[in-house]
């Protein structure tokens, strides 16, 4: 467990539990409502979400007993050659945004990913989500491209900025 503190809020970061799902799902729903966090239009069920994410590297930020953010990794590919590549998901509750929660969660996720042998983290972010792009950049991600008209959300084509972070410690042989 990591204890983090910003100017305005104290919180802890720890492993996501199944019991956290309803809070995680609600925060995911808040992200969906912005129209700039994901191509999803409704939060998935636990079963679908669980199948899409690695069994490790699932973290939540808590203020006392309240989940105020979450981060998790999804596999990039089922191919063995890409076993050390994962895609980042990170969502912060509306009431906890701009309080350092995102930075602390992403930093903890990076550290956890390296403990599990992940050498490349990637993120696909809508260009309009400048706060998320800035957060990832602050945590060592770099822009590697832009996929144009990758998917449609509510009838509108959306571009996706591709970012990646390579570990300085894992996968260097």
N, C-alpha and C positions, 0 to 999 in steps of 0.2 A: 504494500500500500504506500502511495506517495501522498504526503501532505503538502498542499500548495496554498499559498495565500497571495492575494492581490491587494490592491489598495482598498477595495470595497467589499470583498467577500472572502471568507475562509472556506475551504472545501478539501475533501480528500479524493484521491483517485484510487480505484481498486478494480478488482475483477468483476465483470458483469455476471450476474446470476440469472437463472430463469425467472426468479421472482421479480426481477427488475423489468421484465418484458413490457408490462403495461405502461410504465413510465417511459421506457425507451420508445415504444410505439407512439405515444402521445407527442414526444419531442420530434420524432420523425415526421409526424403529421404537421407539426408547426413548420418544419422545414419545407415540406411539400406545399403548404399554403403560401409560401413566399413566391412560388413560381420560378425561383432561381436556384434551388438546391439540388433538384433531382428530376429526372425524366418521369419518375413514378407519379401517379395521380392519387393513389391511396396507399396507406401503409400496408405491407403484406401481413399475413398471419405469421405466428411464431414459427410454424413448420417451414414455411417458405423462406423466411429471413434466416433461420438457423441453417438451412441447406445451402444458402448463398454465401455464408461466411465461414472462415476457418474456425476450428474449435478452440483455438487459442487466440490471443491478441484481441480480446473483447473487454473493453474498459468502460467504466462509468465514473463520472464526477458526482460527488454527493456533497450537499450542504446539509449537515446533520443527517437525517434519514431520507432526505429528498434527492432524487436523481435530477441533476441539472444539466447533464450532457452525457454523450456517449461517443465512443469511437470503436471501430472494428475493422478487420481486414477480410477481404474476399480474395479467393484464389484468382490469379490471372489466367491460368490454364491448368488442365489436368495432366499435361505432359510433364514427365519427370524433369526435363531440361529446364523448366520454368518453376521448379518447386520453391525457389527463393525469391519469387516475384509475387507481389500482392497489391491489391487495390484498396485504397483508404476510403472509409466512410467516417465522417465526423459531423455531429449535429449538437447544437447547444440550445437549451431551452430559451425561449424568447426573454424570459425574466432574468436570465443569467448572461446574456450577451454583453460583450465589451467589458468584461470583468476579469479577463485573463484565463478563463476556463478553457477556451479553445486551445490556446497556446500550451497550457499545462497538459491537457489531454493528448494533443498531438505529440508533444515531446515524450510523454510517457509511452505512447503507442510506438514511437520510433524505437525507444529503448527496449520495449517488450518484443518488438519484431526482430531485433538483432539477437535477443536471447533465443529466439526460435529459428535462427538461421536464414532470415529474410535479407537478401542483399539489395533488392530494388523495391521501392514503394512507388506506386504511381497513383495519380489522381486525375480524374476528368471533371472539369469545372466549367460551368457556363461562364462566358466572358463577363456577363453582367454581375456576377458574384465576386466583385472586386475584394470584398473583405476576406473571403475564403482563399482567393489567390494570394493576397498579401500574407495571410496566416501561413500558408504552405511555404511561400518564399522565405518568410522569417525563420522557418524551421528547416531550411536547407534544400527545399525543392527548387527545381529550375524548369522553366518552360521549354518543352521540346517540340511543340507543334500545336497546330489547331486543326481540328476536324470540322469541316464545314457541312452544314445541313446534315448532321449525323442522325438526328431523330426528330420526330414531331411531338410537341407538347401542346395540348389544347389547340391543335390545328395549325400551329406555327412551327416552322423549321427552327432548330436550335443548333448553334455551333458549340463545340466543346474544346476548351483549352486543355492540352495534355501537359502534365507536370510529372517529374520524377525526382526521386532522391535515391542516390546510390550510397550504400553503406561504405564507410572507410574501414570497417572492421570485419565484415562478413563477405565471403566470396572472393577474397583476394588470394589466389594461389599462383 
